[in-house]
Amino acid sequence: MLEKQLKTSFGLSEFRKGQREIINAVLSKQDALAVLPTGGGKSLCYQLPAVFTNQLVIVISPLIALMKDQVYSLNQKGIPAGCLYSKQTEDEKRKIFSDIQKGGAYILYLSPERVQKDGFKTWIANKKITLFAVDEAHCVSQWGHDFREEYSELKTLKDLRPDVPILALTASATPTVLDDIAKNLKLNKPQRLVHGFYRPNLYYQVETCAEEDEKIHWITQAIKQNPTGRILIYCGTRKVTESLSKDLQSKFSDVGFYHAGISTAERTQTQEAYAESKLRILVATNAFGMGIDQPDVRLVMHYQMPANIDSLYQEMGRAGRDEKHSTCLMLYSKKDKGLQSYFIQTSTAAKAIKDLRYRNLDALVSYSEAGECRHSEILTYYKDSQRLKKCGHCDTCDPKSNRKIQTPKFSELISSTKKSTTKKKVFSFTDDSKLSKIEEERFQTLREWRKAKATELDLPAFVIFGDKTLRELAQKNPQSLAELTGIYGIGEQKQEKFGWDILAELKK
């Protein structure tokens, strides 16, 4: 029956991974926490129940543009849908309420703020509602990467209509964030359905850069290697976004920038130009992304490291929506960690939240420095239903792939940020952490121990220790717990948890 409805209403022949289980859960009147990656088909999980039950589904969404796009798409398919937002005329609102009053299937999109209004609370009291869907549900959690105050009051849905199941949907959430979402929305024994974090068409790559000039050359090389398809480059600040865009405009055509500091009209114009391929290369802060669905993004780059793995994964997920081969490159430097630390330090969040954000940042640093399969680590981090030992398409598993951005030739260059009178600077790529033969043996022993321990605890290897920590242990060869103090990446908790294991491995 569901497959027939899928074909009739949406023109699709089969469900994507995870969709059927999520739909079955809400049709059986169960609350559900569903994690499907960017481009994984989350919207179908609340749209199909509306037409299948022939009743009203209410969707909470943070973006007016996204709501309007989905309403347009549904109406084109002949599915009744509408959205309520502040700039509508009274006639437009009356039309929506009139259509709902007729009964039958209807998908109504609302902002989280509108749910708090007394009129809405009275209106839904006796309506036949199949489902409340909370999209971008990570915004509910203070432990998440994009907490929004207006989302914190959505618990009122369960108070008002405990008989209506709630489906909380997000593209990325750790088990800790899922716990917090369930608590804040007052979900009743929700099913957890985590699927689809594995993106086999994406090649993951991380490069460490000591200088900003190195980053410019990596970006340039990456664009040259990808002459077709759209390109998205993420930066950490508005200032860097504009300066990098200006630099690239001198080398390439169809380059633009986007951040929250430009006017609404400029943002809309830039977004439309990118959607219509009038801009091929877009340099942006994290203000650009939620609800963006362009199929042919062949390259996503992070010029500066984001705040955490959730942000990195979600932004990388904008590549290859058409399931064709695409590359995701993050350029990592110590300065980037300092920038993110500054953002945490100057935020007004409570100490417990700041502490968690620091730990999340450290996890991203360890991911950047680790030498394990990157796709495997992501799947374990999110506790996906699918697991891998070796993906075959990341810089660890396949360093010779033609999808990998090749090392630029850093012979002699003049920094674009300095005057032309500046002396030429020669970059050297010597490895400061070269190990002796015995140190290399210790390092490999520790890596094998880390891999086994990660499997035992069902954790990504980088959550235990990054390669930088293992290298320092191999070099210093500590023989007591006291000697572990001061080793990079080993705090009090990790010393207590893994200290004796480390010493035992080193004594081998």
Residue pairs with C-beta under 8 A, 6 or more apart in sequence:
1 52
2 15
2 20
2 23
2 24
2 48
2 52
3 14
3 15
5 48
5 51
5 52
6 12
6 13
6 14
6 15
6 44
6 48
7 13
9 48
9 51
9 77
9 78
9 79
10 44
10 47
10 48
10 77
11 77
12 44
15 23
15 44
16 36
16 40
16 41
16 44
16 196
17 40
17 195
17 196
18 34
18 36
18 40
18 193
18 195
18 196
18 385
19 36
19 41
19 44
19 45
21 193
21 195
22 32
22 34
22 36
22 45
22 167
22 193
23 44
23 45
23 48
23 49
23 52
25 32
25 34
25 165
25 167
25 191
25 193
26 32
26 45
26 46
26 49
26 130
26 131
26 165
26 167
27 49
27 52
27 53
29 165
30 165
30 189
30 190
30 191
31 165
31 166
31 167
31 168
31 182
31 185
31 187
31 188
31 189
31 190
31 191
32 165
32 166
32 167
32 168
32 190
32 191
32 192
32 193
33 137
33 168
33 173
33 178
33 181
33 182
33 187
33 190
33 191
33 192
33 193
34 42
34 45
34 167
34 168
34 169
34 170
34 193
34 194
34 195
35 169
35 170
35 171
35 172
35 173
35 178
35 193
35 194
35 195
35 197
35 382
36 42
36 45
36 169
36 171
36 195
36 196
37 171
37 172
37 196
37 197
37 199
37 313
37 317
38 171
38 314
38 317
38 318
38 321
39 293
39 317
39 321
40 171
40 195
40 196
42 135
42 169
42 171
43 70
43 135
45 133
45 167
45 169
46 57
46 59
46 107
46 131
46 133
46 135
46 167
46 169
47 57
47 74
47 79
47 107
49 57
49 130
49 131
50 56
50 57
50 79
50 105
50 106
50 107
50 130
50 131
51 79
51 105
53 105
53 130
54 104
54 105
55 104
55 105
55 106
55 128
55 129
55 130
56 100
56 105
56 106
56 107
56 108
56 127
56 128
56 129
56 130
57 106
57 107
57 108
57 129
57 130
57 131
57 132
57 133
58 108
58 110
58 124
58 129
58 131
58 132
58 133
59 67
59 107
59 108
59 109
59 110
59 133
59 135
60 110
60 111
60 112
60 115
60 132
60 133
60 134
60 135
60 154
61 67
61 70
61 83
61 109
61 110
61 111
61 135
61 136
62 111
62 112
62 135
62 136
62 139
62 148
62 151
62 290
63 290
63 291
64 83
64 85
64 111
65 271
65 291
66 290
66 291
67 83
67 85
67 109
68 83
69 291
70 81
70 83
70 107
70 109
71 81
71 82
71 83
71 107
71 109
74 80
74 81
74 107
75 81
79 105
79 107
80 99
80 104
80 105
80 106
80 107
81 106
81 107
81 108
81 109
82 95
82 96
82 99
82 100
82 106
82 107
82 108
82 109
83 96
83 108
83 109
83 110
84 93
84 96
84 108
84 109
84 110
84 111
84 114
85 111
96 108
99 106
100 106
100 108
100 127
103 128
110 120
111 150
112 139
112 148
112 150
112 151
112 153
112 154
113 150
114 120
115 153
115 154
115 156
115 157
116 150
116 153
116 156
121 156
121 160
124 160
124 161
125 160
125 161
129 161
129 164
130 164
131 164
131 165
131 166
131 167
132 157
132 161
132 164
132 165
132 166
132 167
133 166
133 167
133 169
134 140
134 151
134 154
134 157
134 166
134 167
134 168
134 169
134 185
135 169
136 146
136 169
136 170
136 290
137 168
137 169
137 170
137 173
137 181
137 185
138 144
138 145
138 146
138 170
138 171
138 172
138 173
138 177
138 181
138 310
139 146
139 147
139 148
139 151
140 147
140 151
140 152
140 154
140 168
140 180
140 181
140 184
140 185
141 147
141 173
141 177
141 180
141 181
141 184
142 152
142 180
142 349
142 350
142 353
143 174
143 176
143 177
143 180
143 353
143 356
144 173
144 177
144 180
144 181
144 310
145 172
145 307
145 308
145 310
145 311
145 314
145 360
146 311
152 184
154 184
154 185
155 184
155 185
155 186
157 164
157 166
157 185
158 166
158 185
158 186
158 187
158 188
159 186
162 188
166 185
166 187
166 190
168 181
168 182
168 185
168 187
168 190
170 177
170 181
171 313
171 314
171 317
172 197
172 310
172 313
172 314
172 317
172 382
173 181
173 310
173 382
174 310
174 381
174 382
174 383
175 383
177 310
178 192
181 187
182 190
194 382
194 383
194 384
194 385
195 384
195 385
195 386
196 384
197 313
197 378
197 379
197 382
197 384
197 386
198 375
198 378
198 379
198 384
198 386
198 388
198 391
199 317
199 320
199 375
200 391
200 393
201 320
201 323
201 324
201 325
201 326
202 316
202 319
202 320
202 326
202 327
202 328
202 393
203 325
203 326
203 327
203 328
203 393
203 394
203 395
203 398
203 401
203 403
203 404
204 316
204 328
204 374
204 375
204 378
204 393
204 394
204 395
205 327
205 328
205 329
205 330
205 394
205 395
205 404
205 405
206 329
206 330
206 332
206 367
206 368
206 374
206 395
207 218
207 329
207 330
207 331
207 332
207 405
208 332
208 333
208 368
208 369
209 215
209 218
209 331
209 332
209 333
210 333
211 427
212 333
212 415
212 417
213 413
213 415
213 416
213 417
213 425
213 427
214 331
214 410
214 427
215 303
215 331
215 333
216 244
216 247
216 416
217 408
217 410
217 413
218 329
218 331
218 405
218 408
219 233
219 244
219 248
219 301
219 303
219 331
220 248
220 251
220 408
221 405
221 406
221 407
221 408
222 231
222 299
222 301
222 327
222 329
222 405
223 231
223 248
223 252
223 281
223 299
225 405
225 406
226 298
226 299
226 327
228 298
229 280
229 296
229 297
229 298
229 299
229 326
230 274
230 277
230 280
230 281
230 282
230 294
230 296
230 297
230 298
231 280
231 281
231 282
231 297
231 298
231 299
231 300
231 301
232 282
232 284
232 288
232 297
232 299
232 300
232 301
232 315
232 318
232 319
233 244
233 248
233 281
233 282
233 283
233 284
233 300
233 301
233 302
233 303
234 284
234 285
234 286
234 300
234 301
234 302
234 303
234 304
234 306
234 315
235 241
235 244
235 283
235 284
235 285
235 303
235 304
236 285
236 303
236 304
236 305
236 306
236 336
236 339
236 340
237 285
237 304
237 339
238 259
238 260
238 261
238 285
240 303
240 304
241 257
241 258
241 259
241 283
241 284
241 285
242 257
242 259
244 257
244 283
244 303
245 255
245 256
245 257
245 283
247 416
248 255
248 281
248 283
249 255
252 280
252 281
253 280
254 278
254 279
254 280
254 281
255 279
255 280
255 281
255 282
255 283
256 270
256 273
256 274
256 279
256 281
256 282
256 283
257 270
257 282
257 283
257 284
258 267
258 270
258 271
258 274
258 282
258 283
258 284
258 285
258 287
258 288
259 284
259 285
259 287
259 288
260 267
260 285
260 287
262 270
267 287
270 279
270 282
271 288
271 292
273 279
274 282
274 294
275 294
282 288
283 303
286 306
286 311
286 315
289 314
289 315
289 318
292 318
293 321
294 318
294 321
295 321
295 322
296 321
296 322
296 324
297 318
297 319
297 320
297 321
297 326
298 319
298 320
298 324
298 325
298 326
298 327
299 319
299 326
299 327
299 328
299 329
300 315
300 316
300 318
300 319
300 326
300 327
300 328
300 329
301 328
301 329
301 330
301 331
302 312
302 315
302 329
302 330
302 331
303 331
304 331
304 336
304 339
305 312
305 330
305 331
305 332
305 333
305 336
305 337
305 340
305 364
305 365
305 368
306 312
306 315
306 340
306 364
307 340
307 343
307 344
307 357
307 360
307 361
307 364
308 357
308 360
308 361
308 363
308 364
309 360
309 363
309 364
309 367
309 378
309 381
310 360
312 330
312 364
312 367
313 378
313 382
316 328
319 326
319 327
319 328
320 326
325 403
327 403
327 404
327 405
329 405
330 368
332 365
332 368
332 369
337 361
337 365
340 361
341 358
341 361
344 354
344 357
344 358
344 361
345 354
347 354
347 357
349 357
362 489
363 462
363 463
365 466
366 462
366 463
366 465
366 466
366 469
366 489
367 374
367 377
367 460
367 462
367 466
368 466
369 462
369 466
369 467
369 468
370 377
370 461
370 462
370 466
370 467
371 396
371 447
371 467
372 396
372 451
372 460
372 461
372 462
373 388
373 389
373 390
373 391
373 394
373 396
373 397
374 391
374 394
374 395
374 396
374 397
375 388
375 391
375 393
375 394
375 397
376 387
376 388
376 389
376 390
376 391
376 460
377 460
377 461
377 462
378 384
378 460
379 386
379 387
379 388
380 387
380 454
380 458
380 459
380 460
381 460
381 463
383 458
390 397
391 397
392 398
393 401
393 403
395 404
398 404
410 427
410 429
411 426
412 424
412 425
412 426
413 424
413 425
413 427
414 420
414 422
414 424
414 425
415 422
415 425
433 468
433 471
433 475
435 443
435 471
435 474
435 475
439 474
439 475
439 477
440 474
442 473
442 474
442 477
442 506
443 470
443 471
443 473
443 474
445 505
445 506
445 508
446 465
446 470
446 473
446 474
446 502
446 505
446 506
447 467
447 470
449 501
449 502
449 505
450 461
450 464
450 465
450 470
451 461
453 459
453 464
453 498
453 501
454 460
454 461
454 463
454 464
457 464
464 494
464 498
465 489
465 490
465 494
465 498
466 489
468 488
468 489
469 487
469 488
469 489
469 490
472 487
472 488
472 489
473 487
473 502
473 506
476 483
476 487
477 506
478 484
478 487
478 502
478 503
478 506
479 503
479 506
479 507
480 503
481 495
481 499
481 500
481 503
484 490
484 495
484 499
484 502
484 503
485 495
490 499
